[in-house]
Amino acid sequence: MSIETTKHRSGPSLFAVILVSILTSVLASVATIVVMGRLGLDAFVGGAGDEGADVEVPAVLGMRPEIAGELLDGRGLRLVVTEERPDAEATVGTIAAQDPLRGSRVASGASVEVVLSTGIPKVVVPSVAGRTVAEGRAALEAAGFAIGEISETGEGAPGTVASTTPAGGTEAESGATVALVTVSAAVVVPDVMRQGKRKAEEAITAAGFTVETKWGFNEMRPPNIVLEQSPAAGEMAAPGSAVTLTLNRNF
């Protein structure tokens, strides 16, 4: 009796299959982690200089444009001067307004538009010469000016404004002080008719006037007696103005 033995080739074991599967999964995971890490690093490194990066706008109000330009340039932003205009709060040549405002976030390379100050706005001084002092003051104050020194050395109608400094019609900074030269308010001329020269002159000067004299003749009156006066007694005249006395000549 012969016995035949048949040798069968056996396949891979279950353990080997499982081991290969595990190793494959581990390698795939490691590769994924490496790739993701690399992508994250590239994003971080590349984003630092990216034109679309988010930048906070600094405050440049009150700065001169050359200084503000350097500050913005250091943050990757550009300074653009759009206009110049008067501003009472900003010194001449400094930045009075900015857009976007401080704290805004913009893309790198964006522009920050600014307005430069030309200083305190100027206003035309009202022409108040010839008006009463009260009217002149009111007009100047309504235009935004302050009233400065008032002197009563002007000529013209009593109680009026003779001139101003700065002069009416010129420009001055809003809020500036304006000095007034006025004409003294009128006072009553005293009655010195038929008084002697010395007594009459004392009365006139005491009232704030100066005295001018001329001579006349009236044989019915004593010498040096006031025959006439101009302005007449009771009239209004500006202090410091002259009162003319006509005295009786002594022959």
Sequence and secondary structure as in RCSB ss.txt:
>XXXX:A:sequence
MSIETTKHRSGPSLFAVILVSILTSVLASVATIVVMGRLGLDAFVGGAGDEGADVEVPAVLGMRPEIAGELLDGR
GLRLVVTEERPDAEATVGTIAAQDPLRGSRVASGASVEVVLSTGIPKVVVPSVAGRTVAEGRAALEAAGFAIGEI
SETGEGAPGTVASTTPAGGTEAESGATVALVTVSAAVVVPDVMRQGKRKAEEAITAAGFTVETKWGFNEMRPPNI
VLEQSPAAGEMAAPGSAVTLTLNRNF
>XXXX:A:secstr
             HHHHHHHHHHHHHHHHHHHHHHHHHHHHHHHHHHTT TT EEE    TT  HHHHHHHHHHT
T EEEEEEEE  SSS TTSEEEEES TT EEETT EEEEEEE  S EEE    TTSBHHHHHHHHHHTT EEEEE
E    SSTTBEEEEES TTSEEETT EEEEEE    EE    TT BHHHHHHHHHHTT EEEEEEE  TTS TTB
EEEEES TT EE TT EEEEEEE   
